[in-house]
């Protein structure tokens, strides 16, 4: 088998045998659109089946029967072959949802949800081919049909911002009002819809959830840059104008890469926040070329890790990414010693995507903070004994509810 690799010389690409261990296996996308992975097709199928069966990221919520059907339909590593297989399966759920809605809205809602999960995984981790760009709006449409059938429904917001709009999803509990709020930000490969579906635990505490794509991803109106937190400040301005939301009780929650924005907002918006949750976010060491390059080899990420990062940073090669990334360090920006809103910092000691050392950088400098570390946890602290839902229910939600007085 052959893999595409980068030679670290002005982004030049060449093919080499997989047995050549001198060079890394990752590259930018090429004309053939192969997945960037060191797994063979058989190994990828096995890993997808394992994650779907055990409800593990990024296949959380994908029914195992659907995953098994898709696996049987694809025998290579071509991106769009996988994307089309997931999309074809999603279409079946979408047709069923439309047929059910007139007589059984509850069943239709579940079918719309299943269609969204599959369309959403078809475009995962980044919309970097024509077909993935085609299927992404279908994922959005399926999700919005799901959201309008919830009780309370998900409200789609379009907040004016710099001659564009911030598209966000808001879910507000019926009582009490005005409700405290969590501003949840999506990560590198997740989208605001992934954040919005995690709102039930907050609603049970009477807390509203506002979900938004982070800059450089999804429907965000601006690309990644070192001042992009202004987008979130505009959302806080909007929250202050909503009579059903309590702008004096707001927490920002960042997941994975967006933990970066949660940490930064704890400083720049400390007067308007009750706190922030930095759930596995990059702070300083992550942006160093040594870590950033080595992390591309992580088996934690299913496939296309570099293409997802390249799209976020707006670059085409590994070299370009390594050159621009260090300026994003919060240490380099002089943010770490500034007063900050309360923070809860969460991660795993064995995270191979974002170094746990970044957690300690935050703890050692600036205002006092709280931390939860799973010594054997991977990215975001996840492990067999501490899956995502347990970290959410036993660590993050209680802290958020306490800080918001919910």
N, C-alpha and C positions, 0 to 999 in steps of 0.2 A: 504494500500500500504506500502511496505517496501523500505527503502533507506539504502544505504551503508554509514557508518560513520567511523570517526577515533577517537580513544580513547586517542590520544596523549601519548601513552605508547609504545615506541620503534616501532611505526608503526603497532601495532596490530590492526586488523580489526575485526569487528563483525557486525551482523545484529541487527537492533532494529526497533521497531515500529515507524512510522513517528510522532506519537504524543508525543514521549519522547523528551521534549524540552531541556534537560540538555546538549545534545551533538550536535555539528555541523553536517551538513548533508553531508559534502564533504569527498571524499576519493580518493585514487588511483584506477586505473582500476582493475577489478577482472576478474575471469575466465568467468563469464557470459557476460562480455563486456557491462554492462549497461551504458547509459549516466549518467554523474554526474550532476544531476539537482534536484532542489526541486520542479520542475513542474511535474504534472501528465502528462500522454500522451495527454489527452484532452487539458490541459493548454499549453503544448508545441506546439501542432498543432495550437491553437489559436494565440499564440505569433509569430510563424513562418508566419502565414497568415497575421498578422498585419504588421510585418516588411517588408514582400515582397510587400504588397499592397502599403505601404508608402515609399518604397525604402530606408529602414533603415538598418544600419549595423547589422549583417554581411551579410545580404541578398541584399545589394546594387547591382542593376543590374540584379537580378534574376527575370525573368518574372513571374508575378503573376499566370498565367495559369499553368506554370511548377510547381510552389510551391503548387498550389491547387491539382494537380495530385499526387504529392508525398505525400502530407498530407493524401490523401484518401487511399494510398497504405500501410501505416504503422499504427499499433495500439499499439505499445509498446515503450520501451525506449532502445532497443538494438542498440548499435552503428552501427553495420554492416547492420542491416535492413534499417536504415535511409541512410547509405552511398550507399547501393546498389540501393535504390529507386532513389536517386539523380543521380547516375551513369547511371541507365537504361534510365532515361529521357535525360541525356546528349548524350547518344548513338544515339538517334533519330536525334538530331541536327547535330551530327558529320556525320551521313550517308547522311543527306541532304546537308551538306557543300561539301562533296566530289562529290556528284552528280551535284551540281550547278557550281563548279569551272570551268569546261571547257567552259561553255557558259555564266555564270554570276558571275565573280569574286567578284563583290561588294556584291551580295546576299550571296555568299559563305563566304565572310569575316564576315558578320553578323552572319551566322550560326556557324562558328568556334568560334566566340566570345561567343555565347550563350552556346555552348558545353563546352567551358572553364569555364564559370561561374558556371555551374552545377557540372562539375568534381571537380572544385576547392572547392565548398562547400561540396561535398561528402567527401573530405579529411579534411575538417575544423573541429576543430581548429588545430589539430595536427595529424600526421600520426602515430597513435598508435595501429593499428590493421593490420593484414595481408592484409585485403581488402583495407584499406585506403592507405597502402604502395603500393598496386597494382594500385590504381586509380590515385595516385599523378603523375606518369609519363604520364598518359593519359591527365591529365590537362595540363601538360607542353607542350605536343605535340600539343594539340588543340590550346593553346595560341600561339605557334610559327608559326603555320599555319595562324592564325589570323594576327600576327605581320608582316609576310612577305608580306601580301596583303595590308598593309597600305601604305600611301604615305605622308611623307617618311616612309620607312619600319623600323621595329625594328630590330636592329642588335644584334645578340647573341654573346657575348664576352666570351672568356675563357682566363683569365689572369693568367699566372703562379704565384704560391705563395706557398712557403714552401713545395715543391715537390708535390703540388696539383694544382688545378686551382680555381680561383674565377669565377663563372658563373654570368654574369650580362647582363642586357638588356639596349641597348643604342639607343636613337632616336635623330638624329641631324637634325635641320632645313636646308633647302636648302640654305638659306641665312639669316643673314650674316654669313660668316665664316672667321676666326675661331669664333665659337659660345661660349658665356658664358655657364656655366653648373650648373645644380642642381644635386647633388649626393643624390638620395633619397633612404632611408633605410626602409625596411619593418619592421613590428612590431611583437608582440608575435604570432599572429595567421594569419596575412596577409603574403603575399609572394611578391617577387619582381615584379611578374606579376601584382598584384594589384596596385603597385606603378607605373609601366610602363604605364598602361592604363590611368593614370591621367595626362599624359604629354601634352595633347592638349593646355591647357591654357599657358603653358610655350613656346611651339613652336610658338604660335601666337605672342609672344614677342621676337621671335628669340633666345630662350634659349633652349639648349639641355638638355635632361634628361637621367641620368645614374641610373638605378635601380638595387639594390642588396639586397639579403637576409642578415639579421643581423646574427651574430654568434650564433650558436646553433639552427638555424631554416633552413628549406628549403634545398637548395643546398649549403649552406655556407660550406667552407672547414674546418672550425675550430669550436669547441664548445665554449660556453660561458666561458670566463675567464676574469680576471681583466686587461689583456693587449691585449684583442682582437681588440682594435682599430687599431692595426698594419695592419689588413686586409684592412681597409679603407685607411690607408697611402699608401699601395701598389697600390690601385686604383688611388690615386692622382698622384703617380709616373707614372702610365700608361697614365693618362690624359695628363701629360706634354709631352708625346711622340706623341700625336695625332695632326697632323697639322690642323685638322678641329675643334679642341677645344681650347679655350682660358684658359690656366691653371692659368692665373692671375685673372680670374673672376669666382670663384667657390663658391657656397653655399651648405652646407650640410643640408638636411632636414630629421629630424627624426619624425616618427609618432608613437604615443603611446609609447610602451616600447623603441623603438629605439630613442626616444627623449633623452634618457640617453647617447647614443653614440654621438648625435649631440652636447650635452652640453660638453661632454668630449673632443671631437675633436675641439671645440671652443678654448680650452686651448692648447692641445698638437699640433694642426696644425694651430694655429692662424696666422702664417706667410704666410700660403698658402690659407687662406680662406677670402672671403669678408664678411662672416657671417654664422650663423647657425639658423635653425628654430627648436625650441624645442616644438613640438606640443604634449603636454600631457605626457611628459616623466618623469620617476622616477629619483629622485636625492638623497634624504636622508631619509625622513620620511617613504617612501614606503618600505624601506628595514628593518624597525624595526618590530620585531615579532608581536607586537600588531596590527599594521596596516595590515601587510601582511596576517595574519591569518583571521582577521575580514573581509578583502576585498573579501575573497573567497565566502562570502555569498551574493555578489551583484546580484540583479536581472537584472542589465544592461547586464551581460554576459549571452548569450543564454544557453550554457551548456559546460561542460568539462573544466571549468576554471582551476581547479587544475591540471588535466592531462597536459594541455598546459604549465602551469608554471613548472610542474615537469620535462617535457621534456627539457625545456629551461635550467633549473638549473642542469639537469643531476642527479635528485634524484628520489627516489621511494616513500617517505613518506613526510607528512607535517612537521614532526619533523626535518627531514634532511634539508628541504628547509629553515625552520626558523633558523637553525643553521648556514647555509652557507651564507645566504643573506646579513647580516649586513656588511660584508667585501666589498660589492659592492658600498656602499654609497660613493658618491663623497666627502662628508664632511670627512668621515673616511680616505679617500685617500689623503686628503689635497689639493684638486683641487679647492675649491670654492673661495679662495682668490687670485688665480693666475690671471694675465692678460689674457684677452680672446678676441677673435674676436667678433664683434657685434652679439647680439642674439635677436631674436624675440621669446618670450615665450607665448604660447597659451594654455588655458585650460578652464574648466568650474568649477564654484564654488561648484557644487554638484557632481563632479566626484567621483564615488564610487570605482573605480579601481586603480587610481593613485591620491594621495592626492594633492589638490590644494596648500596645505602648501609648497610643494616642489617648486612650482613656486616662492613663496615669499622667500624661502631660496636662490634661484638664484638671485633674485632682490636685496637682502640686502647685498650681498657680492660680492667682485671682481669688474670687470669692469661694467660701466653703461650698462643697457639693456632696451629693449622695451618689453611691455607686452600687451596682449589683454585677458581679462577675461570676460566670459559670466556668470554673477552672478547666473543665473538659469540653466546653462548648465551642462550636464553630462560629460561623458568621452570625452576628446578632445574638450570640449566646445559646443557639439551638443545640440540643443533643437529644439522645434517646429519652432520657429522663425529663428533659426540659424542652419539649417541643414548643413551637411558636405560641400556641393557644395558652399553654400554661404560663409562659413568661408574661403574656398579655394579661391574663386573669389574676395572677398571684403577685406580680411585681409592678407592672406599669399602671394598670387601672386603679388599684388601691392608692398608689402615690398621687395619681392625677386627681382622684376624687377627694383626697385629703387636702391637697393644695387648693382646690377650687371650692372647698367647703360644701361639697355635694353630699 
